[in-house]
């Protein structure tokens, strides 16, 4: 992808400016154009398989998600459209709404019609992108359409106002459609009602402190930023609704306090949650905070994080030789593809271009870049509402997310048994440089050789340098887990109650992946080194190409160390390995020191003492730098203090 020369004076960290964002948008849009149907209504991108919604829905997805990108590009330029983008999308709106029908009822030879919006159907999702794009470009597209086209398009969109969405962030799709239709004077009562219903729906999932759960009780991931915050804020901003902007902008500002810490020095966001092929959509909430003027970040830090995220992926093969976004993380990565993902799904990354709505003279474009939180100093930040602990180290810019709050499970009352663990949610930790395997960052009992799953997680709190949770691997058994973190060091403490003393247990560390992986295990220490696959255009300050070191030390309750190879690799490399510790339940308490670093320096583990106190355990940790943590663990109860 050809881009303008870097500007290291304005952007010392990434070299990128608004001109780079505009050029990237132009090239992404130019690459999809040859795949449009004759009438421009469907953009059918090449792919090995359709999504579960079908080929026609995937073509609408290609139209809608790239239309969103075109809208940001043109609206942000005050209507300037030298590439004729809006003319093509206007033609597609005309052709796609002539004879909408269900996919199963398509007539032979029909190469343009969109699917009807039905209950919980994918066209409802895409209607939201179409509506937002029309709202943003209204003076240059909608207002210039023939009345007949407006009538048909309005009728197609209005179906979203009356259909049932999935009970999660999908409630915001009718909201987005309603916001546009109400302004356009179409089905105004139903449109306003859809907006109200959408805002009411997300209230039940608002946990506080800027965090939503996405329908399920503990489903926390990037959808917080690129959906649950983005749509209400964008609706309020586009409608100039000061009251709504204050309400949802304030929540977004709270969210960004922690969210901004989830970006690596390299620009990578933490690899956690579903739909990761949307990649630099992770930048959307950063821009939304600036758009709403509700952000804790300086303009220079906002652009540094957002440009870092866009550049991270473009430098690592997110766009193929044909100029198209691939389904994957860096390049194509089939294990990341989910059943609802089609060839055009990655173009929800268009949300990451939201910043183009800010004028060229806005401080986010004119201020000198400033470092992101992970670059400034070592930090361990607790997010008690989310049940997360964010650990970052300035020497390598690496960010680790310790998970004691997100499991993506249905509520116990709606599903008698937990679903199988999802490796994108269930592990004890995620990071900006490791992708999950079936067995990394876990603590499990081995029942007949099969590891138990974490299932539903009960958060037990988080504070300075710690987070804790409990889960029930089988009826009558509780695992109470505590993570302590300081600098680059982690300590994982697990108390098992209700299981026989001779039950085998296994604890695993980080899955290090790359182009070359070496490992060793001796006594109670296992270590894996991985040389990352090099980026094609990393910024000079980027250390993500430095070898990655993953190690575990057994400090209590373990008898042996080992390494498990993962020949299939992860999203970060073609090969991977996971260091592990093995032992038994014993007296119930297991303690492991864990470390992930790109500094190349192994370190001595902290010193730990543990003493029983009735039915509880008192654990004291002396860190190598002289700091101390003291913790008390009982069944599903943890308290921690720090010196």
PEFENWO-V670923 format. One record per pair of residues at least 4 apart in sequence whose ideal C-beta (glycine too) atoms are under 7 Angstrom apart, sorted by the first residue. I is the first residue (numbers start at 1). GAP is how many residues later the second one is. If there is no record, write none. Layout:
I;GAP
I;GAP
This chain:
1;23
1;26
1;313
1;318
3;17
3;20
3;21
4;15
4;16
4;19
6;9
7;4
7;8
7;10
8;4
8;7
10;7
10;358
11;4
11;5
11;6
11;296
11;358
12;357
13;291
13;295
13;356
13;358
13;526
13;528
14;290
14;293
14;294
14;297
14;355
14;525
15;524
16;4
16;291
16;295
18;4
18;342
18;347
19;4
20;4
21;4
21;332
21;334
21;335
22;4
22;51
22;334
23;4
24;4
24;286
24;290
25;4
25;44
25;48
25;328
25;331
26;4
26;57
27;4
27;296
28;41
29;4
29;37
29;40
29;41
29;56
31;291
31;292
31;293
32;11
32;13
32;30
32;34
32;292
35;8
35;9
35;10
36;4
36;7
37;4
37;5
37;7
37;22
37;74
37;75
38;73
39;52
39;53
39;56
39;73
40;48
40;51
40;52
40;55
41;22
41;51
41;54
41;55
41;71
41;73
42;17
42;18
42;20
42;21
42;70
43;16
43;19
43;20
43;23
43;301
44;14
44;15
44;18
45;17
45;279
45;298
45;299
46;297
47;295
47;296
50;4
50;5
50;8
50;292
51;6
51;7
51;289
51;290
51;291
51;294
52;287
52;288
53;4
53;5
53;69
53;287
54;4
54;49
55;4
56;4
56;47
56;50
56;59
57;4
57;46
57;58
57;65
57;66
58;4
58;284
58;285
58;286
59;4
60;4
60;54
60;55
60;63
60;66
61;4
61;61
61;65
61;281
61;283
61;284
62;4
62;282
62;285
63;4
63;29
63;33
64;4
64;62
64;65
64;66
65;64
65;279
65;282
65;283
65;285
66;4
66;281
66;284
67;4
67;22
67;62
67;63
67;66
68;4
68;61
68;64
68;65
68;282
69;4
69;278
69;281
69;284
70;4
70;15
70;16
70;19
70;63
71;4
71;62
71;65
71;66
72;4
72;281
72;282
72;284
72;285
73;4
73;12
73;283
74;5
74;7
74;11
74;12
74;63
74;66
75;61
75;62
75;282
76;280
76;281
79;60
79;61
81;4
81;5
81;59
84;4
85;4
86;4
86;51
86;54
86;55
87;4
88;4
89;4
89;52
90;4
90;51
90;55
91;4
92;4
93;4
93;56
93;60
94;55
95;17
96;16
96;17
96;18
97;17
97;55
97;56
97;59
98;14
98;15
98;54
99;14
100;13
100;14
100;15
100;16
100;56
101;4
101;5
101;12
101;14
101;15
102;13
102;14
103;12
106;4
106;7
114;9
114;42
115;6
115;8
116;7
116;43
117;4
117;6
117;7
117;10
117;42
117;43
117;46
118;45
119;44
119;45
120;44
120;45
120;46
122;4
123;4
124;36
124;39
124;41
124;46
124;49
125;48
126;4
127;4
127;30
127;33
127;46
127;50
128;4
128;45
128;48
128;49
129;4
130;4
130;27
131;4
131;26
131;45
131;46
131;49
132;4
132;44
132;102
133;4
134;4
134;7
134;8
134;46
135;44
135;45
135;48
135;103
136;102
137;4
138;4
138;5
139;4
140;4
141;4
142;8
142;42
145;4
145;5
147;4
148;4
149;4
150;4
151;4
152;4
153;4
154;4
154;27
154;30
154;32
157;20
157;24
158;23
158;28
158;29
158;32
159;4
160;13
160;14
160;17
161;13
161;16
161;17
161;26
161;29
161;30
161;33
162;28
165;5
165;6
165;8
165;9
166;4
167;48
168;46
168;47
169;45
169;54
169;58
169;59
171;4
171;26
171;27
171;30
171;31
172;4
172;26
172;30
172;55
172;59
173;4
174;4
174;20
174;24
175;4
175;19
175;20
175;23
175;24
175;56
175;60
176;55
176;59
177;4
177;17
178;4
178;13
178;14
178;16
178;17
179;4
179;16
179;56
179;59
179;60
180;4
181;5
181;6
181;10
182;6
182;9
182;10
182;13
186;5
187;4
188;4
189;4
190;4
191;4
192;4
193;4
194;4
195;4
196;4
197;4
198;4
199;33
202;4
202;10
202;26
205;7
205;8
205;9
205;10
206;6
207;4
207;5
207;6
207;178
208;177
209;45
209;176
210;41
210;42
210;44
210;45
210;47
211;9
211;13
211;44
211;174
211;175
212;12
212;16
213;4
213;5
213;6
213;7
214;5
214;9
214;14
215;4
216;192
216;193
216;194
217;194
218;187
218;188
218;189
218;191
218;239
219;187
219;189
220;4
220;166
220;185
220;186
221;51
221;52
221;53
221;185
222;4
222;51
222;60
223;4
223;5
223;50
224;4
224;5
224;31
225;4
225;5
225;30
225;34
225;57
225;59
225;60
226;4
226;52
226;55
226;56
226;58
226;59
226;125
227;4
229;4
229;22
229;23
229;26
229;56
229;59
230;4
230;54
230;55
230;58
230;121
231;4
232;4
232;12
232;16
233;4
233;15
233;16
233;19
233;55
233;59
234;4
234;54
235;4
236;5
236;8
236;9
236;12
237;8
237;54
237;55
241;4
242;4
243;4
244;4
245;4
245;47
246;4
248;4
249;4
249;43
249;45
250;4
250;44
251;4
252;4
252;33
252;36
252;37
252;40
252;42
253;36
253;41
253;42
253;43
255;4
255;30
256;4
256;29
256;33
256;39
256;40
256;41
257;39
258;123
258;125
258;132
259;26
260;37
260;45
260;112
260;113
261;112
261;113
261;120
261;129
261;131
261;138
262;7
262;8
262;128
262;137
262;139
263;4
263;5
263;6
263;42
263;45
263;46
263;109
263;111
263;136
264;4
264;110
264;133
264;134
264;135
264;168
264;169
264;280
265;109
265;110
265;132
265;276
265;277
265;278
266;46
266;131
266;276
266;278
267;41
267;42
267;44
267;45
268;44
268;164
268;165
268;276
269;13
269;40
269;163
270;129
270;131
270;160
270;161
270;162
271;5
271;159
271;160
271;161
271;163
271;164
271;300
272;129
272;152
272;158
273;151
273;152
274;64
274;150
275;63
276;53
276;60
277;50
277;51
277;59
277;64
277;68
277;69
278;68
278;70
278;71
279;34
279;39
279;67
279;70
280;29
280;30
280;33
280;69
280;72
281;67
281;68
281;70
281;71
282;27
282;70
283;4
283;23
283;26
283;27
283;69
284;4
284;67
284;68
284;70
285;4
286;11
286;16
286;19
286;20
287;4
287;19
287;67
287;68
288;4
288;66
289;5
289;6
289;8
290;5
290;9
290;12
290;68
290;74
291;63
291;66
291;67
295;7
297;4
297;5
298;4
298;72
299;4
299;64
299;65
299;68
300;4
300;67
300;68
300;69
300;70
301;4
301;69
301;71
302;4
302;62
303;4
303;61
303;62
303;66
304;4
304;65
304;66
304;67
304;68
305;4
305;67
306;4
306;49
307;4
308;4
309;43
310;4
310;42
311;4
311;228
312;4
313;5
314;4
314;5
315;220
315;221
315;222
315;223
316;14
316;219
317;13
317;14
318;7
318;8
318;12
318;13
319;4
319;5
319;6
320;4
320;6
325;21
325;22
325;24
326;5
326;6
326;20
327;5
327;10
327;14
327;18
327;19
328;4
328;5
328;8
328;243
329;4
329;7
329;106
329;242
330;241
333;238
336;235
337;4
341;4
355;9
358;4
358;6
358;7
360;5
361;5
363;4
371;4
371;5
373;6
373;19
374;18
374;23
374;25
375;19
375;22
376;18
377;17
378;14
378;15
378;16
378;109
379;13
380;9
380;11
380;85
380;105
380;106
381;9
382;7
382;80
382;81
382;82
382;85
383;5
383;7
383;79
384;77
384;78
386;19
387;17
387;18
387;19
387;72
387;75
387;80
387;82
388;13
388;14
388;15
388;17
388;74
388;79
389;13
389;73
389;77
389;78
389;94
389;96
390;9
390;11
391;9
391;11
391;94
392;6
392;7
393;5
393;94
393;95
393;204
395;204
396;147
396;150
396;201
396;202
396;203
397;146
398;33
398;34
398;35
398;198
398;199
398;200
399;32
399;33
400;29
400;31
400;196
401;28
401;29
401;30
402;26
402;27
402;65
402;81
402;83
403;24
403;25
403;26
403;27
404;53
404;55
404;58
404;63
404;64
404;65
404;77
404;79
405;52
405;54
405;64
406;19
407;18
407;19
407;47
407;49
407;50
408;14
408;17
409;9
409;10
409;46
409;47
410;4
410;5
410;9
412;44
418;37
418;38
420;33
421;5
421;32
421;33
422;4
423;4
423;13
423;14
423;15
424;12
426;28
427;9
427;13
427;14
427;15
428;13
428;14
428;15
428;53
428;55
428;64
429;12
431;79
431;165
433;111
433;115
433;139
434;76
434;77
434;78
434;79
434;136
434;138
434;162
435;76
435;78
435;135
435;136
435;137
436;4
436;75
437;74
437;129
437;133
437;139
437;141
439;69
439;125
439;139
440;68
440;69
440;70
440;71
440;138
441;67
441;68
441;69
442;9
442;66
443;36
443;38
443;51
443;64
444;7
444;8
444;61
444;62
445;7
445;28
445;54
445;58
445;60
446;4
446;5
446;58
446;59
446;60
447;5
451;55
452;21
452;22
453;20
454;17
455;16
455;17
456;15
457;12
457;14
458;11
458;12
458;13
458;178
459;10
460;8
460;9
460;10
460;176
460;177
460;178
461;7
461;177
462;4
462;5
463;177
464;178
465;19
465;20
465;21
465;164
465;177
466;16
466;17
466;18
466;163
466;174
467;16
468;13
468;14
468;170
469;12
470;8
470;9
470;10
470;166
471;8
472;5
472;6
473;4
473;6
476;22
477;19
477;21
477;22
478;19
478;20
478;157
478;158
479;15
479;17
480;15
480;153
480;155
480;156
480;158
481;13
482;11
482;149
482;151
482;156
483;7
483;9
484;7
484;137
484;145
485;4
485;5
486;137
486;141
487;138
488;107
488;109
489;104
489;106
489;114
489;117
489;134
490;104
490;105
491;100
491;102
491;115
491;117
491;130
492;15
492;100
492;102
493;98
493;126
493;138
493;140
494;96
495;93
495;94
495;122
495;138
496;89
496;92
497;91
497;138
499;4
499;86
500;85
501;83
501;84
501;85
502;82
503;81
503;82
504;78
504;80
505;78
505;79
505;80
505;85
506;74
506;76
507;73
507;74
507;83
507;85
508;70
508;72
509;41
509;42
509;43
509;69
509;70
509;85
510;40
510;86
511;55
511;59
511;65
511;67
512;5
512;16
512;17
512;18
512;36
512;38
512;64
512;65
513;4
513;17
513;56
513;57
513;59
513;60
513;62
513;63
514;16
514;17
514;18
514;19
514;34
514;58
514;59
515;16
515;18
515;58
515;59
516;15
517;11
517;13
517;58
517;59
517;60
518;11
519;8
519;9
519;44
519;58
520;7
521;5
521;40
521;41
521;42
522;39
523;38
524;29
524;30
524;34
524;37
524;57
525;26
525;28
525;36
526;25
526;26
526;35
526;36
526;37
526;53
526;54
527;22
527;24
527;52
528;22
528;35
528;49
528;51
529;18
529;20
530;17
530;18
530;43
531;16
532;12
532;13
532;16
532;40
532;41
533;40
534;11
535;10
538;4
538;6
538;7
543;55
546;52
546;54
547;51
547;53
548;50
549;48
549;51
549;53
550;29
550;46
551;28
551;44
551;51
552;9
552;27
552;28
552;29
552;40
552;41
552;42
553;39
553;40
553;52
554;4
554;7
554;27
554;38
555;36
555;37
555;38
555;50
555;53
556;33
556;34
556;35
556;52
556;54
557;26
557;29
557;32
557;33
557;34
558;23
558;24
558;25
558;32
558;34
559;23
559;24
560;22
561;19
561;20
562;18
562;20
563;14
563;15
563;16
563;17
564;13
564;14
564;16
565;12
566;10
566;11
566;12
567;8
569;4
569;5
569;6
569;7
570;6
581;11
583;7
589;21
589;28
591;17
591;19
593;12
593;13
595;8
597;4
603;21
604;20
606;15
606;16
606;17
606;18
607;15
608;11
608;13
609;11
610;7
610;9
611;7
612;5
613;4
613;5
615;19
616;16
616;17
616;18
617;16
618;14
619;12
619;14
620;8
620;10
621;7
621;8
622;6
623;4
627;15
627;16
628;14
628;15
629;11
629;13
630;11
631;7
631;8
631;9
632;7
633;5
